Amino acid sequence: MSGIADVARLAGVSKSTASRALTGGGYVSDGTRQRVADAAASLGYVPSTSAVSLATGRTRTIALIVPKVNRWYFGSIVEGVERTLIPLGYDVTLYVAEPGSRDRESLYSTYLARKRFDGIIAVALEPDDADLERLANIGKPVVSIGNALSGVPTLGLDNIAITRIITQHLISLGHTDIAFVGSTPPTDAPAKDVDERSIGYRNAMNDNGLAIRIRNVPSTLTITDAYAAAASFLADAASRPTGVVAACDEVAIGVIIAARRMGISVPTELSVVGIDGHDYAEMFSLTTIEQFPQAQGIEATRMLVRMIEGTGEVARRTEADTRLVVRSSTAPPRSS
């Protein structure tokens, strides 16, 4: 296996010059740097990350913190981050730490405290999360995906606006009895994005004179819990809504499965809209506001690398792209 001495010999320079050329740890002329790079490539030599870190003070590693990894949204973000970092010559260290868990406490007290990274991408932190201050005290650049956080560049959605849009979509079809499914259960910690989506629904209902019809159905943001919640409120035909605004696509899918098993036709008897653009949305013909978590991972990574390398300004708040996709889970109510 070739070493730095072999590279230096082939390039006709000293070992220290070869090391500086490959690690960026000091001045080397462009011609010499290219000659050393060519020699290293021909020998298949790659400088160790520890050597680069010693020379530059950088680890070329990004810490990515997500609350879960087995959910479509978070997994897509991880994929976007990884795909972006590899061509840029960075590694990623993934930390999965659910709020309130022992793993999350260990993450902040031990692993992040070692600072073996150049920056952090934090996903789905709450604005009042005490961990936000702990991240700031680490002294490394931080980018957030999700809720707007004070002092941290954030890539997120206008949750109030997008939920108003999908609620208005149902109202424009003629629905007046519309429920919001997926509000945070009282036993769970508050979730700002879900609260904002509920506000968007309420605003649209109020603006259309339907305040008396506002109905919030609690459920966690999972297919199974949404299925259980829907099986309960759909059981009574007399009080059953004709439309459902779901807090996310997984909730919407749970509602659709429950309706089908109960013999309730979607969309003839029940129209359902979601938010996310989940991989299963097309399978269930779900009308939804699509967001693009893989693209969010890519953009957040680019933002963070610009901060680390000082190569450009980063906005404090960046709105992620969305689009309304109308499929066959929505239609005018049968009475219309």
PyMOL commands that set and color helices and strands:
alter all, ss='L'
color gray80, all
select helices_A, chain A and resi 4-11+15-23+30-43+49-56+72-88+102-114+130-138+159-172+192-207+211-213+223-233+249-261+293-309
alter helices_A, ss='H'
color red, helices_A
select strands_A, chain A and resi 61-66+91-96+119-123+142-145+154-156+178-183+216-218+243-246+271-276+287-291+317-319+322-325
alter strands_A, ss='S'
color yellow, strands_A
deselect
rebuild
show_as cartoon
